Amino acid sequence: MASALLTASPDRIATAARRVMARCDELAGISAAADRIERVYLSPEHARVNRLVAEWMREAGMSTHQDAAGNQIGRLDTRGDDAALMIGSHLDTVSDAGRFDGIVGVLMGLEVVRLLREPDEAGWRSPLPFAVEVAAFWDEEGTRFGKALLGSSAVGGVWDDAWWQLVDAEGTTLRQAFVEFGLDPARITEAARRPDELIGYLEAHIEQGPELHRRGESLAVVSSIASARRFLLTVEGEARHAGGTPYDMRRDALLGASEAALAVERLCRAEHHIIGTVGQFEAFPGGVNIVPGEVQFSLDLRGEFDGERDRVWGRLTAELDMIMRRRGLRWQHREIHNAPAIACAPLLQDVVRAGIGATTTHTRDEAPVIFSPAGHDGMALGGLTDIGMLFLRNPDGISHHPDEAVSTEDVARGIRALAESVLHLAAERRA
């Protein structure tokens, strides 16, 4: 069911999409590196982007503030102190990033607020039974301190004081970085929201995979965000002279670790929706003429469901036991991250499905539904409020890379779908 607001104003949607794309380009120019995009938590670039986005929030008619965790929050009040629907994503990046991951969702949220606030050409304006907030989160990626979702975790009320001791590559602790940025670590709990303050959280995001591209679709409803566990693994052997040590005496940690990495691929490829990645791999002592005595490597293990993910981890540990025993090696692991799968709320899936339906020839039941193997800020908010997500097509599915992309046309469809989702949620709330 298309709304009167958006059917009367197709030019406004196209203008909004062009503005989103131009602002993605503008933010791409705010980087710690001259030859690539890099914006990390509590950096000068963080402060500069917050100031700019705050201007855009005010321009869209919102009040705005920087919260106790450094997130920039805009709010459009409708009836005083009503609870709010939060629309958000993140503005930090990985190193050598693309310009759309996270950013496009924040900017689309601002355009939705603009559309819902301003009367159209016929003078029609959308009354909402709730306030609308746009959250520009920071450190979703975890690039600087190695811990993802810091900003949204503070808002979700799941901050862990042990994180204050996290250290970046320069030796700066998270606590020191807070103080240097102008934030007070003692006030971090002020960023936390109460459940009665929010009616839900919606996020638009580029898909970080090729499913929509392969289907020839622009938009999708997200059913859930994958569970994830991350480990640091160590394989121990014996460092010896490369030339003087015969093969039957070698305890080569690198070969054992390499076989383990191949086992990750083999076991995960045989499973539905289980993804395992070895992203870091380092051998010690690292000499060209030394049999490696130790190898450290990472494992990122994701799944649509927690139980399936954990079952594969169990099979993998048994496989590693066999590999190391056969090669005369030892291995150990340390878990550094564990996040359960988060299901998107049925109501929010329904309103996003209806929003997509208003932009296409799909019926209500035909909008694509896919799960997200990548993590998002909604994972930190799932214990606070219901969450829903809208995916936009990303040609070829590449992300965390300068080549990630989204078309202006798909952004226009996404803005309309997101605005329609808000209107359908408003109708549900009135009912």
N, C-alpha and C positions, 0 to 999 in steps of 0.2 A: 504494500500500500504506500504509494508515493505521497509525500507531504506537500501541502500547498506552497510552503516556503521554497522548497528546492525545485519543484517543477516550474515555478514562476521565474526562477533565477538561474538558468544554465550558464549565463555569462559570468555571473558572480563565482560559480564553482570553478570555471576555467581560470579566472583571474586569481582565485585563491591558490590553485595548483601552481600557477606560474610563480606566485610569490613564495610558496614553499620551496620550489626548486632554486629560486634566486637566493633565498636565505640559506639553503644548504651550501650553496657556493660561497656565500659570505662567511659562514662559520668555518668552512674548510680552510679559509685563509688565516684563521686564528690557531696557530700551531706552534709547538715548542721547537719544531724543526723546519728549516727552510725548504727542504725537498720532499716532505711527506707530511701527512696529517697525524699529529700526535697531541692529544689533550688529556692530561691525567689529573687525578683528584688533587685538590688543594694546591694547585699550581697557579702562576700568574695568568695562564690561559683560562683556567677555571673562573677566576675572578672577572676577567674581561668578558667572557661569554655570559656569565650571569648578569652583568650590567646591561649587556645588549639585549638579552632575552627579556629582562625586566622591562625595558623600554617597549618591546613588542607586546608584552602582556598588557601594559598600561594603554597602549595604542588600541588594543582590542577591547578595552573597557573594563579591564580587571584590576583589582587591587593586588599588590604583590609584595612578597617578602622573601628573604633568604632565611631558611630555617637553621636550627642549631647544628645540623650536619652538613650545611653548605648547599643543600638543594634549593632551587628557585621555585617558589610556589605562587601561582596566580589564582585568583578567585573571582568569580562572577556571582554575586548574591542575587537571589530572586525574591526571597520572602524573609529577609532578616537573617536569623541564625539557623536556617534549615541545615540539615545534613546535606553533604555534597556527593555528587558523582565525581570521582577523580579520573581524569584522562592523563596519561603520562607515558614517559619513556626516559631515555638517558641522553646526556650530552657529552660524556667522556668517550674516549676512543681507545682502541688498541694502538700499538705502534705501527706506522705505515698503513693507516686505516683507509677505508672508503668514507664517503661523505654522507651516507644515508642511514647506517646502522644506528638505531636509537633516535637520531636527530630528526628524521622525517616524522616520527610519531609525535614528538613534542610540537613540531611546527604545524602538523595537521590538527592537533588539539586546539591550538590557537585559532586556526581558521574556522573550526567548528564553533568555537565560542563567538567569533565574529558573526558567523551566519545566523546563529541562534539569537544573538543580541540585537542585531541591526534589522530594522524593518526592510522588507523587500520593496520592489517597485510599486506594488499594489497597497503598500502600507501594512501588510500582515506581519505579525511578530509572534514568535513562539513563546507562550507562557510555560514555564517549567515548574513542577512542584518540588524542585530541589535546587540547591546551588550547584555550580559546576566549577571544579578546580582543574588546573593544568599543572602537573608536577614535572619539573625538569630535574631528574635524578642525576646523581654523580657517583662514579665508581661502580657502575654495573659491571664493567669489564674486569676490574681488579688488576689493572695494568701496573700500577705503582707499588702497591703493597702486597700483591699476590692473593688478596681476599676479595672476591666479587661481591656485589650487591650491598656495599657498605651504606650508601645513601638511603636506599629503599629499606634496608634492614632497620635503620634508625627510625624511619617513619612507621614501619610495621611493628615497632616495639620489641624487636628481637636482637638488639645490640648486645654484644658480648664484651665485657670489660677486658677480657684477655686480648682483644684486638689492639688495645692501646700500645702493646709492645711490638706490634708488627713493624718491620724495618724495610725501607726502600733500598735501592741499589747504592745510594749515597750514604747510607747509615743513619738516615733520619727516621725516628720513630713516628708512628701515626699521631701520638700525643704531641710531639714537637711540631709536626706539620699543621695540626689544628691551631696551635698557638700562633705559629708564624702566619697562618692565613687570616687570623683575627677571630677565630672561634674559641669558645671556652669549653674544654673537655668536660668540665663539671656540669655543663648544661645540656649534654647530649640527649638526656631523656625528654627534654622539651620538644624534640622533633617528633616524638611518638604520638600517634593519633589514637583516639578511642574508637571502639567499634561503632558507637552511636553517632560519630561524626561523619561517617561515610556510608553511602548506600551501595557502593560498588566501585570497581576500578576497571577501566577500559584502556587498552593499549593497541595502537596500530604500529606495525613493524614490517619491514621487508622480510620476506621469507629468506632464511639463510640456508637454502637448499633449492633443488630444481623442480620440486613437485608441481607447482603451479605452471612453471614454464613448460614442462613436459605435457601437461594437460591442456595447454592453450587457454588457461583461465587467468583472470586479472586479480581476483580476490578470493579469500577463503576464511571460513570460520575455524578458529583454533579450538580443538577439543580439550587439549591438556598440554602441560609443559613437562618435558621428560625429567625423570629422576636422574640424579648424577652422583657418582662417587669418584673421587680422585685420590690417587696413591702415589707415593714416592717409593720406588723399589730399589733395593741394593743387592747386587750379586757379588759374592766374594769368592775369589779363587786364589791364585798365587802368582805374583809378578816374578818373572825369570827372564834370563837372556834369550832373545828371540832366535839367535843362531845356535846356541849350545844346548837348547832344551828339546829333546826328541818329542814327537807327538804323543807317545804313550805316557810321558811324564807331565804333559801340560794340563794345567787347570785354568783354562782360558775363560775369564769372566765375560769377555766381550762376545765370544761365541755362544755361551750359555744365555746371555741377555738377548742376543740376536734371535736365538731360537725361541725365547720367551715372547719376543715381540711378534714373531711370525705366528705363534700360537694364539696370541690375542686376535690377530686378523682372522685366522682360520675358525676359531670358535665363534666369534661375533658374526662373521659372514653367514654362518649356518643358522643363525637365530633371527627371528622376525623382530625388527625394531630394537635390536641391541647394537650399540655402536661403541667400539673400543678404539682408542687412539693413543699411541705412544708418541708424544710430542717433544720430549726432551731425552737426550741420550748422551752420556758423558763417560769416557773411559779414563782410568787412572792406572799407573802414573802418567800415561799419555805419551810415552816415548815411542818413536818409530821402530826402535829395535828392542822393545820390551813386550813380553806377553802380558796383556792387561790383567792386573790382579784384582781390580774392582771396577764395577760399572754401576752407575746410578741412572735410573730412567723413570719417567713419569708414565702414569696410566690414567686416562680419562675414560670412564665407563658410564654410558648413558642407556636408559631404556624407557619405554613408554610406561612400564609398570615396575614398581619397586621389587616385587618378588622375582620377576624374570631377570632383572638386572643382578640381583643378589645370587640367584641360581647360577648364572654364568660366571660370576666371580668365584663361586665355590668350585666350579669345574676348572676354572683357570688356575686356581691355587693348587689343585690336585695335579694338573698338567705340569706346573712349574716344579712341584716336588719331584716328579719323575725325571724331568730334564736335568735338574741340578744333581740328583742322586746319580744319574748315569754319567755325568761329566765330573763328578767329584767336587761339586761346588756347594756353597751355602747361599741362601737368599732370605731376605726379610723385607717387610713392607711397613710403611707408616701411612695411615689414612689422613689426608689433609682437608678433605671436603666431603660432606654427605648431605644431599638435599633430596627430600622425597618428591615424587611426582605430584604435580598440582593439577587437579581437574578444573577446567573452566565451568562456572556455574551454569546449570541448564537454562535459567532465565536469560542470562547474558549471552549464551550461545544463540538462543532464540532471537533476541533483538538484533544481534549482529547478522544472523541469517536473514532476518527481515530487511535489515539495512542493505545488505548485498542484493537482495531481491529487487529492491527499488532502483538499482542501477543497471540491471541486466534483464534479459528475457527469462531468467530462471524463475521457476516457481519457488515457493517458500522452502520446499523440501529438497531442492536441487542444488543449492549453493554448496561448493566443495567444503568438506570438513577434513582437516588434517591435524595431526599432532605436531608439536614443536620439539625436535631433538635438542634445540639450543635453549639455553637458560634466558630468563627475562626477569625484570624487576617484579613482575607479578608473583614470582615465587616467594619473595619476602613479604608480600602483602596478603597471601592466601590465608594466613591465620587471623587476619584483621577484618577482611571483608571479602565479598564475592569478587571474582575476577573474570574478565572476558577479553578475548584478543581477536584482532583482525589482521590477516596477513595480506601483503601486497606482493605481486609477482616481482621477482628479481631475476632477470634474464641470466640463464646458465647457472643460477643459484650460488654464484661465488660471493663470499662475504669475508669480513676481516681482511680486506684486500682493496687496493685502489680501484679495481675494476668492478666492484659491486655497483649495481645500477637499479634504477626504477624509472619508468617513463612518466612524463607529465600527465599523459592521459590516464594512466593507472592511479596516479596520485589524485587526480580529479575524481575518479570513481571512488577512491578510498575516502576522500573528504566527505563526499555525499553519503556514502554508506555509513560512515561514522556518525555524521549528523543525524541521519535517519535512525540509526541505532539509539541515539539519545532520545529522539522523539518517541520511538516505540517504547523505550523504557519509561518515559514520562506517562504515556498512555497506560502502561501496566500499573504504574504506581497510583494513578488516579482511580483505576478500576479496583 
